[in-house]
């Protein structure tokens, strides 16, 4: 895995964790914002992993 992809993978995990903490601390509409951050970070991380395996499969 290339270093830039690892960086964005770690960054997306941090965004997801921050989203979970924001959702836990919020009471109203900000809870949905925190859950949205969590969903974005999770889907972005999964997209990075998918891109890595797609490139690896295309190389072989």
C-alpha positions, 0 to 999 in steps of 0.5 A: 500500500502506498504511503499516501493511501495509508495516510488517508486511511489513518485520517479517515479513521480519525474522522470516524472516531471524532464523529463517534465522540461528537455523536455521543456528546451531542443531544439534538441535530448534532448527533446526526452530524456526528453519525454522518462523520462516522459514516463518511470516515468508514466509507472513505476507509473502505474505499481506500482499501477497495482501491488498493485491492483493485489496483493490485488485481489489475497489476496481475 
